[in-house]
Amino acid sequence: MFQPNMFESHHHLLDMSHKSPENELDFIRDDEFDTKSGTDIMENPSGDDQDPNQRPNKKKRYHRHTQLQIQEMESFFKECPHPDDKQRKELGKKLVLEPLQVKFWFQNKRTQMKAQHERHENSQLRNENEKLRAENIRYKEALGNATCPNCGGPAAIGEMSFDEQHLRIENARLREEIDRISGIAAKYVGKPMLTYPNLPSTGSTRSLDLGVSSFGPQTGLVGEMYSASDLLRSVSGPTDADKPIIIELAVAAMEELIRMAQTGEPLWILSPDNSTETLCVEEYMRTFPRGIGPQPLGLKSEASRESAVVIMNHINLVEILMDVNQWTSVFAGLVSRAVTLEVLSTGVAGNYNGALQVMTAEFQVPSPLVPTRENYFVRYCKHHADGTWAVVDVSLDNLRPTSTSRCRRRPSGCLIQELPNGYSKVTWIEHIEVDDRAVHNIYRPLVNSGLAFGAKRWVATLDRQCERLASAMANNIPTGDIGVITSPEGRRSMLKLAERMVMSFCAGVGASTAHTWTTLSGSGADDVRVMTRKSIDDPGRPPGIVLSAATSFWLPVPPKRVFDFLRDENSRSEWDILSNGGLVQEMAHIANGRDPGNCVSLLRVNSGNSSQSNMLILQESSTDSTGSYVIYAPVDIVAMNVVLSGGDPDYVALLPSGFAILPDGSTSGHCGGNNVAEVGNGGSLLTVAFQILVDSVPTAKLSLGSVATVNSLIKCTVERIKTAVVCDNA
């Protein structure tokens, strides 16, 4: 329970400073809608012309506003209880009031609202106390009437300690419930809600490098990369009127998620090979007739469910899902950008039980050919009686009727069940309604299969990242690690640097609305797309103009074959033009998963070119059943020596390039009854992306020659890869 902010009352009752606090309270209660007329203040604002020895014999005058003025300010208060100077001036001009009078009225109104809330809350607490008192009396009477089972006499107080203990527990539970409800209610009374952009960072939050900061727009030749954070902040949070609706929607979504996770056929239909589960839409509508409304026209349904056991305890999993920075970091390949707009509840008892936050996020496939899916949604976390944690998302598009949504998120999320030895069982549900007509033809089978945005990809990514995090937290050097790494600190620094490299690559390779790609040449999927950014005063990137280029295409080769070819240092000279055919040697190797392909490597290129002699390359390769990555960046030898000795890797300049390798969807299960196109049997979808520093001066102009050079570089690399893997696979 909070108390009225009397400091605010003292601040605006300027001429009442000589009165006692009791008199001030009486003034507020008796004249809550009045404000000082301004006669005494405006005629003599500073008091300089007044004789200090002369006592004023003129009684203070107060001005009562007209009904129209009160109605107008009441209406404005509902929309904005804290108007700024400009708004007060405009409102005062409209109502023929001084801005100071408007300011006083709003201050008094906020004080009144707080006082009303306190009276209402006190009334509720009194009622609860009466109930508790009545229950206490009942238990005392039960104690007084109790008899000893041995002698038949009055029972001793100690013999009823179980009832007393029960009473104390029940009272404590009720008190905690009252405090929780009071805390939530307090958020809605004359007080701005807590928003994440103003939150201080905590020690448990992992660093987030979106790879799009510290640059200005590059106009002219090619597209631009904008600041994702600026774009996300332009999305407004919910209004006070929407918040009760959001809470009801979140509670209903949680109930639906639990039922969908625990129900089998006929709601979920298992594929013939038992590899995927698809939702029966008709059964879903019968089971959940209300939901968030009927499916909008033009949107198709995608729903999938997947379960797995991951090497992470349930508390850490919940923290990752409820912290937007950690969530974006762990699912960098799926979440291109995200922000928590408003926290409606932080949870109780020091954990995320009951936490509720309004978010916006953009989900991606690592290719410019697949449009991202943007969602405005509420995320709700709850600890259930059986010990299971659940985190659910549900769209709030109905609260923004003016916006046209291409993607709507029905109740989606996961159940987390605690297992022994720090493991957890995760059951994930993705239920989306989306307009995917803009997806390029070669990616349509993958999207239809559910491997692009479905539950299988979320779970596979989580499983792989849990293995990586477990490796990063290791306090020793496992036997699988080789090379120049000699200490656990150096190992952790190298993994942290690789993590930033991967996140930067993933943030810049997709079709995020933070990007403006420009097509250079090619036909269909072979188009090369480019964009620029300026890097200024960014310790994580070299200064200058950075040109990003990407292209996606299909290969008639299984993804594993492409992945093994690209990650192998022995075959690097077959596609890497920058290595100039030099010998590539692995100097350090960190295994961070069960699959041998999940590792971080430090490579030395012994090139005949003296300008590139002894060049070092940091590389991370990762793979799971839904996709693979090979991401690398040239690094400075001196900087890497600092990292290998355990130094801070955040100041090592990186420009990541690499590959995203996805199955083409032609042999996978498919959702929604959509069959696959004729693109080959078990082929791969490969995205190649380069970042090149074309000029070390950020203010320089981008030349056509630089664009042509990068275009030639990426096309030559693509042809080399096609020649090598297709011929070897024949």
N, C-alpha and C positions, 0 to 999 in steps of 0.2 A: 504494500500500500504506500502510495506516495503522498506527500503533504503539499498543499498549495505553495507556489513559489512566491513567498512574501517579499523576496528581494525585488521581484519585478514590480510589485505594488509600491514599494518604497521609491522605486526609480521614477514612477510617473506621477505620484502625488506630491508635486514639488512644494506646494504651499502648506502641506500638512506635516512637515518635518518636525514641528514643535509639539505635535500631538502624541499621545501614547499609542503603542501598538493596538491596544484595545479600541481606542477611538478610531484608528484607521480601519480596523476590521468592520466596525459599525458603519463607517462611511461607505465602505465597499458594498456591504450587504444592503444598506438602505438606498443606495444610489447606483446600482450596478450598471444601468444604462445611461447614466448621466456623465457629462464631462465638463471640465472647467470651461467657462465661456471664452476665456482668453482675454477678457477685458483687462484684468490686472496684469497679466503676463505681457500682452502685446503692447499695452500702453507704457509699461515700465519694465521691459524684459530684463534689464540688468540691475535695476535699483540704484543706478549711479546718481540720479537727480533727487533721491529721497533723503530727507534729513534723518540720519540714523537715530537721533534722540527723540524724534517725533513718533509717537505711537499712532498707528493708523486707526482712526475711529470709524472708518467706512467699512461696513460689513462686506465680506467676500460675496461676490455674486456668482451664481452658477447658471448655466444655460442648459435647458432640457431640449434635446433634439426633436425635430418634427417626426411624425410617424413615417413620412416618406423617406426622410434621411435614415431612420433606423432600419426600414425595410431594405433600402439599397445596401447599407453596410452589412446587414444580416446576410443578404444574398451573396455579397462579395466574400464574406467570412467563410461561407460554406465551401467556396472554391479555393480560397487562399487566406488562411488565418494569420499569416505572417507577411503582409505586403511590404514591399521595399519602398524607398523614398519616392521613386518615380510613380509607383502605383498610388501612394498616399496623396501625392500632388494632383494626379489626374482625378482621383475620387473626390478630393476636396474641392477641386474646380467644378466638378459636376454637381456637387451637393451644396455649394456656396459655404464651404467650411475651410478653416485653416488646416494645413497639413498636420500641425501639432494637435488640433482637436481630433482629427481622424486617428492619429497615432494613439492618443489617450483612449479613445473609444475601443480600439482593437485590443489594447492592453487590458482594459477593464473587462472586455468580453472574454478574453482568454482566462483571466482570473476567475470570472464567473463560471466558465465551463469546468475549470479544475475544481472549484468549490462544489459544483453540482455533482461532479463525478465522485468526489470524496464523500458527500452525503449519501449518495446511492450505494457506494461501496461499504460505508459504515453500516447502512441499513442491512445490507446482505450479510455482513459479518455478525451483526447482532442476531439476525435470524439463525445463522449457523451456530453461534454461541448458545442460543436458547435450545437448539436441538441437542447440542453436546451436553448442556447442563441437564436436560431432561433425561438423556441417556445415562449420565452419571448417577442421577437420583435412582433410576431404575436398577442400575447395577448395585448401588448401595442397599436398596431394599432387598435385592436378591441375596446380598451378603448377610443382611440382618435376619432373613427368614431361613437361611441355610442351617442344616443340622449335621452334626457329626455322624458319619456312617457307623462308627464303632459304639459310641455311648448314647447317641440320641440327643445330646445336648447341643447348645449353639456352636456353630463351627467357628474355629479360630480364623482370624483374618488371613494368616499364612496359607490356610488350606484353599483359599479362593484366589491365590496369586495368579493362576492361569487366566481367570476372568479379568483381573486387574490389568494383566499384561495385554490381553486382547483389547481392553478399553484404551490403554495408552497407544497401542499400535493404530487402532482405528482413528483415534483423535489426531494422531500425527499425520495419518493419511489424508484426513479431511482438511487439516490445516495446510498441507502441501498443495492440495487441489485448489483451495481458496487462493493461496498465494500465486499459484500458476495462472489461474483465470484472471486474477487482479492484474498481474503483470502484463498479460496479453491485452486486457481491456485498456490499460493505461496507454498503450501505443496509439490508440485511436482518438485521444482527447487532446486537442490543441498542441500537438507535439510532433515534429517531423520524424518520420521513420528512419531507422538506421539503414544506411546504404553502404554497399561494399567499397565503392571508390574512396570513401573517407575512413575506412577501417585501417588501423595500423597493421603492418605485417607481423606475423607471429613466427616464432622459431620453427614451428612444425610445417610451415608452408614451403614447398619446394619452389625453387626459382623457375620463372616462366620467361622464355625468350621467344616471342612470336616472330621475330625476325623481320619486323616491318616498321621499326621506330627510327627516329633520327634521320629523316630525309624529307626533302621537299618535293613538290611536283615537278616532273621533268616534262616539259611541254614540247610539242612538235612531232618528232619522227615516230615515236612508238608510244605504247600504252604506259600506264603508271601504276605504281603500288602505293596505296594510301595507308594511313595509320588506322589499323583495325580498332584500336581503343577509342579513337575519336568517333568512328562510325557507330560503335556500340553505345557510346554515351548519348548519342542522339536519340536512342530509343527511350521513351519515357516509361516510368514505372506505373503501377496501378494507382487509381484514385482511392480516397478513403471509402467512398461508396462501394467500390469493387471488392474491398478486402473481406467482408463477411461472405460474399459469394465465392471468393477464391478459397476460403477455408472449407466451406461446404463441398466445393468441387474436389479439393484435395482429399478429404475424408472419403468421399464416394469413390474416387479413383483408387485409393488404397484398398478398399474392399474389393473392387473389381480385379485389381492386380493379384490379390491373394487367391481369389477363386480361379482366375485363369491359370495361375501357376500350379494349383493343386488339382485341377480337373483334367481328365484325359478325354477319351472318346465319349460322345461324338463331337465335342467341342474342338478337339485337336485330332487331326488325321495324320497318321504315320505313313511316310512314303514306303513303297515296296521294298527298298533296300534298307529301311529303318535308319536312314541317315538324317532325315529332316522331318519336322512336324509343321503342318500348315493348318491354318484356322478355317473352320467351316463357318462362312459368313452367316448363313441362315441360322445355324445353331447359336451363334454369337448374339444375333439380334433377338432371338427368343430368350436367351439367358439373361441378357442385359438390355431390356427394352428401352430404358431411359438413356443411360450413358451421357454423352455430350451432344446428342442429337444425331439426326440421320446423316449419311454420307453425302457431302456436297457434290453437286454436279461437276463433272470434269475431273474428279479425283478418283483414283483407284486404290484399293485396299492392299496393304502389304502387312502380313503378320507372321511372326515366327517365334519359336521357343527353343531354348538350348540350355543344357546343364553341364557343369564341369566342376571338378575339385581343383582348387588353386592353392598354392603355397603362400598363404597370407591369412592372418587371423582376422576375425570379423570386425574388430574395432578399427583396425587400419583400413579395411575395405570401406567401411562407412565413412571414415574421415576423408578418404580420397574422393568419394562420390559427392560429399557435401562441401568440399573446398574447391572452388572453381579453378584455382590455379593448379592444384594437384590433378583434378579431373582432366583438364586440358592437356597437361603434361603426359599423363599415362595413356590417354587416347588421342595422341597428337595426329595419328593417321586418319582418325575419324572426325575429330572436332577441330575445325580450322580456327575458330575463335569463339569465345564465350565470355559472358559477364553476368554476375549476380546483380540485378537491378535494385532489389530491396529484400531485406530480411524481415519477415513478418514474425518469426519466432526463432530463437536460438536453441530451443530445447530446454530440458530440465535435468536436474541432478548432475550437471557437469558433463553431459554427453549430448548427442544429437537426437535423442528421443523426443519427438514432437517438433523438431526443427522444420521450418517452412520458409522457403525463399522463392522469389520470382526471378526468373532468369531469361536470357535470350542466348541462343547458340546457333552456330552454323555448322552443319555436318557435311562431310566431303568424301569423295573418292580421289585418290592422288592422280588426277588427270584433269587438264583443262577442258576435256570433252564431256564431262559429267557435271551439270549444274549442281551447286550446293543446295542443301535443304535448310531453310531458316525456320526456327521455331521460337515462339514466345510462350513460355510455359511456367508452371509452378512445380517445384520439387518438394516432396514431403517425405520425411524419414520417421519411422516408427519402430519401436521395440515391442514385439508381441509377447503374449503371455507364455508361449511355448519356447521362448528364448530366441526365436528367429527375428532378424532385422529385415526390414523392407524399405526400399527407396523407390518412389514412384514419381513419374513425370506425367503431366497432362496439359494439353494446349489451353491457352487463354484467348484464342482468337475471337471467341464470341464477345469478349469484352472490348474488342477493337473493331466495331462493325465497319468502319471506314476503310480498313485495309483489306486487300484481297490476298488471301494466303494460298500459296502453291503447295503447302505441306501442313498437315494437321496431325498432331501427336495425340492419339488416344492413350489411355492409361498404359504406360510402358515403364519398365524398370527391372528391378531384380530383388530376389529373396536371398538372404545370406544366412546359412545355417552353420553354427560353430561345430568344428570337428576337432578331434584330439591332435596334439603336436603342432598347433599353430596353423592347421589347414582349415579351409572353409569350403562348403558346397554352395555354389552359386547357380541359381535358376534365373535365366534372363528372358524377358519378353519384350519384343519390339512390335508395336502395332501402329502403323502409319497410314494415313490417307494422303496421296500425293499425285500431283500432275507431273509425270516424267516424260512428257512428249518431247522435251528439248534434249534428252539424252541422245548422244551420237549412236548410230546404228551398231557399231562394233562393240559398244559397251551395254547395249540393251539386254542381251542374254545374261550378262553378269548381274545387272540390276534386277532382272526378273527372277534370277536364281536365289536371291536373298543374300548372296555372299558380299554384296556391295554395302548395304546398310542394315542388314538383318541381325538377329540375335547371335547367330553363329560367329559373325565377324567381331561383335563386341566381346563375346566370351573368349574367343581365340586370342584377341589382342590383350585382354586382361590376363589370361593365363601366361602369355609370353612376357608381359611386363612384370608380373609377380616374380617370375624366375629371374628377370633382370635386376629387380630391386633386391631380391635375396642375395644375388651375387654382389651387388654394390655395397651391401651392409656387412659382407664378410670381413672379419678382422684378421684373417691370415691370407696367405697367397696360396690358392689351391694348386694342386699338382698339375692341372691342365694349363696353367698360365706359364708362358715361356718368355724368354728375352730379357730386355733391359730393365724390367720392373723389379725393383729390389725391396720395396716396402709396401705395406697396406695403404699408407697415405698416398703414395704415388699411384697405386692402383685405383683408389677412389677418385683422385683428381682426373685421371685419364677417362674414367667412366663418366664423370660429370661433364667433361668437355665433349665427349661423344654424344651425351644426351642433348646438350645444347645444339650440337650440329644437326642431329636428327630432327629436333623440333623446328629449327630454322628451315630445313629442307621441306618438311611437311607443310609448314605454314605458307610456303611460296610456290608450291607446285600445282595446286588445285585451281578450281574456278571460283574462288571466294569473291564476294562482292567488294573486297578490299583490293582486288586486282583489276586492272584494265589491260587485257592482252590485246596485242595487235598481230594480225596474221601477216606473215611475210611472203611465203611461197608454198607451193605444193598443191596437192589436190586431195580433198576429203580428209581422212584421218592423218595424212602425212604432212598436214600444214605445220609449219614452224611458227610458234607464237612467242612474242618477245614483249618485255616491259622493262622499265628502268626505275631506279631510285637513286637518290643522293644520300651518301653516308657521311655524316659530319659529327665529329666528337663522339663517336660510338666506340668504346674500347673493345667491343666484341667483333668489330668489322674494320677492314682497312678503309681509310677515308678516300672518297672519290665518287665517281659515277659507276654504278654497278648495273650491268645488263644481264637480265635473266632471260633464258630461252628454254622452251619445252616443246616436246612433240610426243604424240602417242600413236602406236600402231600395233597391228596384230602379227603374231608369229605362229607358224604351224608347228610349234615345239612345246612340249609340256613345261609348265612353270619351273619345276625343279631343275630341269636341264639348263634353262636360261639363268637361273639363280646361281647354280654351281659354276657356270662359265664366268659370270661377271664377278663373283667374289674371289675367285682363285687368282692369287698373285702370279702364278705361272702362265696364265693366259691373258694377263692384262695387256701385254704389248700388242695383242691382236686387235684391240679396239681403242686403247688409250693413245691418242695422237700425241699428247703432251709427254708421254714417257719416251717417245722417239725410239722405240725398240730396245730401250735399255733393260738391263737385268733388274727385276723387282725382288727385293728380299724382305721377308717378314722379320722385323726387329723385336716386336712385342706382340703377345697374343693373350687376350682375356676371354675365357669362355664364360658366357652369361646365360646359359640355357641348356636343356637336355639335348637339343638338336645341335650337331657340330656346326651348323651354319649360323647359329646365334653367337656372335663373338665381336669383340673390338680388336682391331689390329693397328699396329704402327708399321708402315711400309717405307723402305728406302729405295729410291729409284737411282740406280747407278747409270746415268745417261752419258752418252758421248758428248752431249752439248754442255759446254763448260758453264753456261748461264743457268743450267738446271742441274748441275752436278750435285749429287748427294741431297736431292730434294726429298723431304719427308711427306708422307700422306697418312692422315688419320682416317680410318675406315671402320664403319660399323655395318655388319650384315645381320639381318634378322629374318626369320621365316616362321610361318604357321600355316594351318590348313587353308586360310583364306587369302594369303598374299605374302609377298616377300619384299625386302628392301636391301639395296646396296648403296650406301651413302658415304661419301668421302670428301675430304678437303685438304688442299696443300697446307702445311703448317711450317712455321719457322723453327729451325733447329734449336736456337737459343730458348725460345718460348717453351718448346716441348721439354727441354732439360729442366726448366722450372716446374713444369707439371709433373714430370716423372719423379721429382724430388718431393712431391707433396704440396707444391705451391698452388695458389689460387688460379684456376683455369679460366675465370671469367674475363680476363684481360688478353686472352689469346685471340687474335683476329682470325676469323673463319669466313669463308665463302663456300658453303656446301654445294656440291653437285651430286648427281647420282641417278638411281634407277628405282622405279616402283614396278613390281612384277605381279600381275594379278591373273587368276585363271579366267578364261574367256566365257565361262558359264555354260559351255555346250554339253558337259557331261555331269552337271550338278543338278540337284533337286531344284524345283522351281516353285515359287509362290504365286498364288492368284490365278493359276490355270493358264499362264502364258507360256507358250512353247518357245524354244530357242531358235534363233536364226541359223542359216547355213554359213557358219564362219569357221568350220573346221572341227575336228574331233580332239578335244583336250589341248587346245592351243593356249597361247599366252597373250596377254595385253601388257605391252611394255611402254612405260613413260620414261623418257630421257629428259633430264633437266640439268642445265648448266647455269652457273653464275660466274660472270667474268668481270673483273675490274678493268674497264676500258679506258679510264683516265683517273689519275690519282688526285686531280684537282676537282673538288665538288662543284665549282662554279663554271667549269668548262662546258662547252657545247658538245653534244653527242654528234659524231660524224657518221655519214653514210658508210664510210669504209669500215668502221667498227661493227656496225650492224651486219654488213655483208660478211665480215670475217667470222662472226659468231654463227651466222646462218650456215656458212660453209662448214664450220667445225662440227656443228651438231648433225648436219646431213652426212658428212663423211663418217662420223661415229656410227650413225644408224646403219649405213651401208656395210661397214665392217662387221657390226654385230650380226646383221642378217646373213652375211656371207659365212661367217664362222659357225653360228649355231645351226643354221639350216643345212649347210653342207655336212657338218659333223653328225647331224641327226638323220641324214638320208641313208 
